[in-house]
Amino acid sequence: MSSFMKIALPALALTGSVYAQSSCSNSATLTIQNAGDATALAGCKTFSGSIAIATGTTDDIALNGIKKLDGNLVATDNANMKRISADSIEEIDGTMTLDGLTRLYGVEFPKLKKVQGIKWNALPNLQTIGFTAEVTEADKINIQNTAIRSLKGINIEQVDTIFIANNGYINEVNMQLGNVSDSMTFADNNEALKITLPNLIWATNMTFRFVGSLEMPSLETLNGSLGLYNNGFESFAAPNLTSIGEALAIVANEKVSNISFPLLTKINDNLQIANNTNLSMIDGFPKLKSVGGAFDISGNMSDVETPSLDSVKGTFNLQSTGNVNESCAFYQPLKDKKLIEGKFFCKGKLVDPGQQGNKPTSQSGSDKTGAATSLSAVNGALGLAAMAAVFLL
């Protein structure tokens, strides 16, 4: 009898045959050394405990026969294993962790529908996700540094956290996701990545960096922050979004020329729009009434319109290379009436417009003019808030 049978599965030895069992358990993590060890589990319809694949394993691992795993499935730091599969597993009540499997090209779980967490990293040869039946339930998804082309096979309805980063070949994400309770981050993937979330109604924190296109037509409520950074799309619209619980940041999206939030009435923290080269007019906030933090806009705009605005709790900063005299004429009375409660700076025809705290130079070469005290670090705060959740996986 192998050491695997003597040590790892003492409960099964009582029957004299692994294949006679419909339910198996192991109090500690069961470590599989080779394909034979995996085959020995074929009679376990339910396995209670975690399964780990040894770092020295060179065989393809097939966990056939098991329908439910009540624990984690872990394979890390293995440079030789090429394929892991399970023909019957429908549910994993734990996290599937695959990390540092540099030759792995196949993850085939054709019946898997439910998993507590997916945590994949450093899988440079993995191009497809072999979840044929589609995973429709998952709490946490963290996929980084892979060669996957899409998230096809993962089509969840709700999630706590999603973190998809540094996947240079991924070109499409389209899922039925309806709500995000903690955070969603897409960062530094293929710059042509097309994200379509037609059913997303509410979310907490969302950050998008280097995305080719982004569609969230049903989004109504955002309990946290939305950050759009360095994206390649020419326009962005949130046609049904009515409120933002924290901050909105739209920064360094060089191609964007139109942003539209037609129903948005309230931003509870900062509004930051900066360094969007082609954004010459900001008129996509017709119903915005209140900003609970700072109002901070800078760039090449010739016109900034928020006709319903009547409350800014923090600093007001509007700096532009364009002539924004008419815009400033609208906002100055709000400051005079103390509807803008913080310091006020509004000026156009500047050589180097910048975010609040910047001391710009006018195009005529006049002396630099001081602005108000600096904003809280919206950019960093958004990124950190969204990314921090991933380490909870």
C-alpha positions in Angstrom: 0.0 0.0 0.0 1.4 3.4 -1.0 2.2 6.1 1.6 -0.7 8.0 0.2 -3.1 5.3 1.2 -1.5 4.7 4.6 -1.3 8.3 5.7 -3.6 10.5 3.7 -6.7 8.4 3.7 -6.9 6.3 6.9 -10.6 6.6 7.0 -10.9 4.9 3.7 -8.7 2.0 4.7 -11.4 0.7 7.1 -13.5 -0.5 4.2 -10.6 -2.0 2.3 -11.4 -0.1 -0.9 -11.5 3.5 -1.8 -14.0 2.7 -4.6 -16.6 1.6 -2.0 -16.9 5.1 -0.6 -19.4 7.8 -1.6 -18.1 10.2 1.0 -14.5 10.7 2.1 -12.8 13.0 4.5 -9.4 14.1 5.6 -8.8 16.4 8.5 -5.5 17.7 7.1 -4.8 18.8 3.5 -4.4 15.8 1.3 -1.3 16.0 -0.9 -1.4 14.3 -4.3 2.0 13.2 -5.6 1.0 11.7 -9.0 -1.8 10.6 -11.3 -2.3 7.4 -9.3 -3.0 9.2 -6.1 -5.7 11.2 -8.0 -7.2 8.0 -9.4 -7.5 6.6 -5.9 -10.1 9.2 -5.1 -12.5 8.2 -7.9 -15.0 6.6 -5.5 -15.3 9.7 -3.4 -18.4 11.4 -4.6 -18.0 14.0 -1.9 -14.5 14.8 -0.5 -14.4 16.8 2.8 -11.1 18.5 3.1 -8.6 20.3 1.0 -6.6 18.8 -1.8 -3.1 20.0 -2.7 -1.0 18.9 -5.7 2.7 18.4 -4.8 5.2 20.8 -6.4 7.2 17.9 -7.9 4.2 16.4 -9.7 4.9 15.9 -13.5 1.8 13.9 -14.3 -1.5 15.3 -15.6 -3.9 15.2 -12.6 -7.5 14.0 -13.2 -9.7 14.2 -10.1 -12.4 12.1 -11.8 -15.5 10.8 -10.0 -15.7 13.5 -7.3 -18.8 15.6 -7.5 -18.3 17.9 -4.6 -15.1 19.2 -2.8 -15.7 20.6 0.6 -12.4 22.4 0.8 -9.7 24.1 -1.2 -8.0 22.8 -4.3 -4.4 24.1 -4.4 -1.5 23.7 -6.9 1.4 26.1 -6.6 5.0 26.5 -7.8 5.0 23.6 -10.1 7.0 24.0 -13.3 6.1 20.7 -14.9 2.4 19.9 -14.6 0.5 20.6 -17.8 -3.1 19.8 -17.1 -5.5 19.5 -14.3 -9.1 18.2 -14.7 -12.1 16.8 -13.0 -14.9 15.3 -15.1 -17.6 15.3 -12.4 -16.9 18.2 -9.9 -19.9 20.5 -9.8 -19.1 22.4 -6.6 -15.9 23.5 -4.7 -16.7 24.8 -1.3 -13.4 26.6 -1.1 -10.8 28.3 -3.3 -9.3 27.0 -6.4 -5.7 28.3 -6.2 -3.4 27.8 -9.2 -0.1 29.8 -8.9 3.2 29.5 -10.6 2.3 26.6 -12.9 4.4 27.8 -15.8 3.6 24.9 -18.2 -0.1 24.5 -17.4 -2.2 24.8 -20.5 -5.4 23.0 -19.5 -7.9 23.5 -16.6 -10.8 21.3 -17.5 -13.8 21.2 -15.1 -16.7 20.7 -17.5 -19.4 20.4 -14.9 -18.2 23.0 -12.3 -20.9 25.5 -11.5 -20.1 26.8 -8.1 -16.9 27.7 -6.4 -16.2 29.9 -3.4 -13.1 31.5 -4.9 -10.9 31.4 -7.9 -7.3 32.6 -7.4 -5.0 32.2 -10.4 -1.6 33.7 -10.9 1.5 33.2 -13.1 -0.1 30.8 -15.6 1.7 32.0 -18.8 0.5 29.1 -21.0 -3.2 29.0 -19.9 -5.3 30.5 -22.8 -8.8 29.1 -22.1 -11.0 28.4 -19.1 -12.4 24.9 -19.3 -15.6 25.5 -17.4 -18.0 24.2 -20.1 -21.1 24.3 -17.9 -20.2 27.8 -16.7 -19.4 28.9 -13.2 -22.5 30.9 -12.1 -21.7 31.2 -8.4 -18.5 32.6 -6.9 -17.6 35.0 -4.1 -14.1 36.0 -5.1 -12.3 36.0 -8.4 -8.6 36.9 -8.7 -6.9 36.2 -12.1 -3.5 37.7 -12.8 -0.6 37.1 -15.1 -2.2 34.5 -17.4 -2.6 34.1 -21.2 -6.3 33.7 -21.1 -8.2 35.3 -24.0 -11.6 35.8 -22.3 -13.5 35.0 -19.1 -15.8 32.7 -21.1 -16.8 29.9 -18.6 -17.2 32.4 -15.7 -20.7 33.9 -15.9 -21.6 34.8 -12.3 -24.7 36.7 -11.2 -23.2 38.3 -8.0 -19.7 38.5 -6.5 -17.9 40.1 -3.5 -14.6 40.9 -5.3 -13.3 40.7 -8.9 -9.6 41.5 -9.6 -8.4 40.9 -13.2 -4.9 42.3 -13.8 -1.9 41.9 -16.1 -3.5 39.4 -18.5 -2.0 40.7 -21.7 -4.1 38.7 -24.1 -7.5 38.9 -22.7 -9.8 40.7 -25.2 -13.4 40.2 -24.0 -15.4 40.0 -20.8 -19.1 39.6 -21.1 -21.1 38.3 -18.1 -24.5 38.4 -16.5 -23.2 40.0 -13.3 -25.9 41.9 -11.4 -24.1 43.2 -8.3 -20.7 43.6 -6.8 -20.7 43.9 -3.0 -17.1 44.8 -2.4 -14.9 45.7 -5.4 -14.2 45.2 -9.1 -10.9 46.0 -10.6 -9.7 45.5 -14.2 -6.1 46.8 -14.6 -3.2 46.6 -17.0 -4.7 43.9 -19.2 -4.8 43.9 -23.0 -5.5 47.6 -23.9 -8.1 46.4 -26.4 -10.1 44.6 -23.7 -13.9 45.0 -24.3 -15.9 44.8 -21.1 -19.7 44.4 -21.3 -21.8 44.1 -18.2 -25.4 44.5 -19.4 -27.1 43.5 -16.1 -24.9 45.2 -13.5 -27.3 47.3 -11.4 -25.4 48.1 -8.3 -21.8 47.9 -7.1 -19.4 49.3 -4.5 -15.9 50.2 -5.6 -15.0 49.9 -9.3 -11.6 50.7 -11.0 -10.8 50.3 -14.7 -7.3 51.0 -16.1 -6.2 50.4 -19.7 -9.6 49.2 -21.0 -10.5 49.4 -24.6 -14.3 49.7 -24.1 -16.6 49.6 -21.1 -20.4 49.2 -21.1 -22.5 49.2 -17.9 -25.9 50.4 -19.2 -28.0 49.2 -16.3 -25.9 50.6 -13.4 -28.1 52.5 -11.0 -26.3 52.8 -7.7 -22.7 52.9 -6.8 -22.1 52.6 -3.0 -18.3 53.3 -3.2 -16.1 54.9 -5.9 -15.7 54.7 -9.6 -12.2 55.3 -11.2 -11.5 55.4 -14.9 -7.8 55.7 -15.6 -5.7 55.5 -18.8 -8.4 53.9 -20.8 -8.6 53.8 -24.6 -12.3 54.3 -25.2 -13.6 57.5 -26.9 -16.8 57.8 -24.8 -18.2 56.5 -21.6 -21.8 56.6 -20.4 -23.6 55.6 -17.3 -27.2 56.3 -18.4 -29.0 55.0 -15.3 -26.5 55.9 -12.5 -28.2 58.1 -10.0 -25.8 58.4 -7.1 -22.2 57.7 -6.2 -21.5 56.9 -2.6 -17.9 58.0 -2.6 -15.7 59.5 -5.4 -15.7 59.7 -9.1 -12.3 60.0 -10.9 -11.9 60.2 -14.7 -8.2 60.7 -15.3 -5.7 60.4 -18.2 -8.1 58.8 -20.7 -6.4 60.3 -23.8 -9.0 59.4 -26.4 -12.2 60.1 -24.5 -14.2 63.0 -25.9 -17.5 62.5 -24.3 -18.7 61.5 -20.8 -22.3 61.2 -19.9 -24.0 60.7 -16.6 -27.5 62.0 -17.4 -29.3 60.9 -14.2 -26.5 61.4 -11.7 -27.6 63.8 -8.9 -25.2 63.2 -6.1 -21.5 62.4 -5.5 -20.8 62.0 -1.8 -17.0 62.5 -2.1 -14.7 64.1 -4.7 -15.3 64.7 -8.4 -12.0 64.6 -10.2 -11.7 64.9 -14.0 -8.1 65.5 -15.2 -5.7 65.0 -18.1 -8.2 63.7 -20.6 -6.5 65.2 -23.7 -9.5 65.1 -26.1 -12.2 66.1 -23.7 -12.9 69.7 -24.8 -16.4 70.0 -23.3 -17.9 68.6 -20.0 -21.7 68.7 -20.3 -22.6 65.2 -19.2 -23.8 66.0 -15.7 -27.1 67.8 -16.3 -28.8 66.8 -13.0 -25.8 66.8 -10.7 -26.8 68.8 -7.6 -24.2 68.1 -4.9 -20.6 67.1 -4.5 -19.7 66.0 -1.0 -16.0 66.6 -1.4 -13.9 68.6 -3.8 -14.9 69.6 -7.4 -11.6 69.3 -9.3 -11.5 69.6 -13.0 -8.5 70.4 -15.2 -7.5 69.9 -18.8 -8.2 71.3 -22.3 -11.9 72.2 -21.8 -13.5 75.2 -23.3 -16.8 74.7 -21.5 -17.8 73.0 -18.2 -21.5 72.8 -17.5 -23.3 71.4 -14.4 -26.5 73.5 -14.5 -28.2 71.9 -11.5 -25.2 72.1 -9.1 -26.0 73.9 -5.9 -23.7 72.3 -3.3 -19.9 71.7 -3.1 -18.7 70.8 0.4 -15.0 70.9 -0.5 -12.6 72.9 -2.6 -13.5 74.1 -6.1 -10.8 73.9 -8.7 -11.3 74.5 -12.5 -8.2 75.0 -14.6 -8.0 74.8 -18.4 -6.0 75.7 -21.4 -9.3 76.9 -23.0 -11.3 79.9 -22.3 -13.7 79.0 -19.5 -14.8 82.5 -18.6 -18.5 81.7 -19.1 -18.1 78.6 -16.9 -16.4 80.6 -14.2 -19.1 83.2 -14.4 -21.6 80.5 -13.5 -19.7 79.1 -10.6 -18.6 82.3 -9.0 -22.1 83.2 -7.7 -22.2 79.7 -6.0 -19.1 80.6 -4.1 -20.5 84.1 -3.2 -23.6 82.4 -1.8 -21.4 79.9 0.1 -22.9 77.0 -1.8 -19.2 76.2 -2.6 -17.9 75.8 0.9 -14.2 75.3 0.3 -11.5 77.5 -1.4 -12.3 78.6 -4.9 -10.1 78.8 -8.0 -11.4 79.0 -11.6 -9.3 80.2 -14.5 -8.7 79.4 -18.2 -6.1 80.2 -20.9 -3.4 78.5 -18.8 -0.2 77.0 -20.0 -0.1 74.2 -17.4 -3.5 73.5 -15.9 -3.5 71.0 -13.2 -5.4 69.4 -10.4 -6.2 71.2 -7.2 -3.0 72.5 -5.5 -1.3 73.2 -8.9 0.0 76.7 -9.4 -0.6 77.4 -13.1 0.9 79.9 -15.4 -1.4 82.0 -17.7 -0.7 81.9 -21.5 0.2 85.6 -21.3 3.1 84.7 -19.1 1.8 86.5 -16.0 2.9 85.4 -12.5 1.7 82.0 -11.3 -1.4 82.1 -9.2 -1.8 80.0 -6.1 -4.7 77.6 -5.7 -6.2 76.0 -2.6 -4.9 73.3 -0.4 -4.6 69.8 -2.0 -7.4 67.3 -2.3 -7.3 63.9 -0.7 -5.5 61.4 -3.0 -8.5 60.2 -4.9 -6.5 58.4 -7.5 -4.5 56.4 -5.0 -7.4 55.9 -2.7 -9.6 54.4 -5.4 -6.9 52.0 -6.6 -5.9 50.9 -3.1 -9.5 50.4 -1.9 -10.3 48.2 -4.9 -7.1 46.2 -4.8 -6.9 45.7 -1.0 -9.9 43.3 -1.2 -8.0 40.9 -3.4 -5.7 39.9 -0.5 -8.7 38.6 1.4 -9.0 35.8 -1.0 
